[in-house]
């Protein structure tokens, strides 16, 4: 870790922690908040320091390359969801609708446009003007969103095209002909992106720095994969749709950084200790659930509360997979001896994992239901997000019929409070749990699910 | 001296338009026995663009699946798709679930938007006997290697179709299909040229029917119809009315009802549009006599194609091609439409309106759904818009 200072998040001088530290209690939530505040603080002054800035998304973003050029990363999705958490989204959405945006488009985009129209004042500070945006085809809205910035900031928008799963029962093995063809296309695009980054920053691409960033991403992915596997334990040590949101936020924002590795290392240590103590997120876990979709950030805690009061815990959510761009499998590790080729190979695989989670959701869900020993599946349809929601009701129909597992479908939005109907959602949740109880009651579930030992980072 | 027989062009054109109208409205998939000689099945494909030539060379009739229009009763799809999903995706799902599309050999969708991508999953869950695919046409046509990637994706499709039909698809067959489809696209370019030059001779709704028929009938028949229609249109004796010249955009995927286009025709000359743009995707002929016909298709897709709101291409800024349509059509104004719940369309509509504001060009914003049946209010809006344009232009 000799390059720790140089490879920390741009704008910081934090060194890597010493190999042996005195143990201090780890609170993932407060540590996550601290890291987020530091990130926003650095962003606020990036333009003044004339440091390059890129707008990116949580899926398909080539962060490894951008970080090797010392770009600051702005995640407009995270800014928008923060408006929901902080209950300011309604105002920004109103501003964008007054400007002419349709009520029927992504509320994240509308909140972002609202913030742009208010001169980039975001909930946690002023956002810098980007020099570049990197979007991808993983979500169609990303591209339209990037085109809005392109018009406003007159800067290049690079669309990374990531071929997804083409059909059901689609199997791509690393190195097979299909994977090689897809990887070659992704690598061609990375080379193009590198040329653009060189032009913007005036720096030459340093492949050794890319390898160092990749090494840290590998460590984070191993820890993250272990953290997710630990939630197969009963009782589940964390709630995938509450605690998991902080974890995934750090996975995205601090990907490939010293701070990110340290957070994930301590998180795994903490979760592992909880499992050893038999400590669950819910004091008396009665139902293990799978959550499909994204949270409703304006009522995030309320949504979880509605389930936890019944002893229901979200052991897994596909959100944790797709919103990390599919980078949650232990086999998705970079070969740092061939950085660029490996970046393309892993990105092509991860993209298919992240995309398939939605478009052919039924295929992976069957396995996830077994892996996490869940009693029921909750589908959360998002009014303004077709990526998550357009196939959801049909997937629910398929899962319910094929697997004979109870399912619940509720509908609201990402951050638009107009679509959260508390009484209606509560009624549906209560009825779901009553049905679950009737299917066999709510007994102690200890030992129902087991977890793998995990790999060492 | 015998009297010269003057062909009744108007009657001939009306007969062609009737044929096109009935073909456009028929959502049924023909059985193998009903298919013309040379075809052994049908391949459904979702808008915007699909390389029809590859299906045609396989002996499959390419059928562009354009939803259910405003005559379809929804019985199944409402329970399978949220109410916030666009009509064309919902009605396409309905046509799949109610058996109308049961005769398809396969169904191919594209990454034009997220709802469209979901159709492949819905198809595979509900119609497992049909081939259901996403053809990953790239959203980055600008990086080197894009044409090579598209060619590889087309070769994958070619192999899939060959497996499905049980015989290889030769290069010669694809070259022959390219020649045929080039002819069809040339004829459609002529059709649009007439509309730019003499819009009183061909209304937007008539032109639309002539193009739309090609989404369902064999290319051979469509070429024949267009070859007969074009001279008939040119011979038309119609006086130019006092109407403003406008362009129509927003019809690239979900189709506006024919009645809506007729409503606009009543008040305006629509000199250009993006209706069924995928049918007219190439701006020039695809090279015909090259070694690798699949490469010719792929390279044309990247280098010589139209623009649409659902493809990002840094060489084709959205505002620029809108301005080019206005300029080339000598149009006075634009009608900016979007299908309800169509995220790319709705986003584009707003930013197009900002571009036109900046350029000082008049426009009318309309939202439509394929299933809409009432047009009185829209007629009033269009008439008022046309009158204000005429007043300003006088």
Interface residues (C-beta under 8 A of the other chain):
Chain A: X99 X100 X101 X102 X104 X105 X106 X109 X136 X137 X139 X140 X141 X143 X144 X146 X147 X148 X151 X156 X157 X158 X159 X160 X161 X163 X164 X165 X166 X167 X168 X178 X181 X184 X185 X188 X189 X191 X192 X355 X358 X359 X360 X361 X362 X381 X383 X384 X386 X387 X389 X390 X391 X392 X393 X394 X395 X397 X398 X411
Chain B: X79 X80 X81 X82 X84 X85 X89 X93 X111 X112 X113 X114 X115 X117 X118 X120 X121 X122 X124 X125 X126 X128 X131 X132 X133 X134 X135 X136 X138 X139 X140 X142 X143 X144 X145 X146 X148 X149 X152 X153 X156 X309 X310 X312 X314 X318 X319 X338 X340 X341 X343 X344 X346 X347 X348 X349 X350 X351 X353 X354
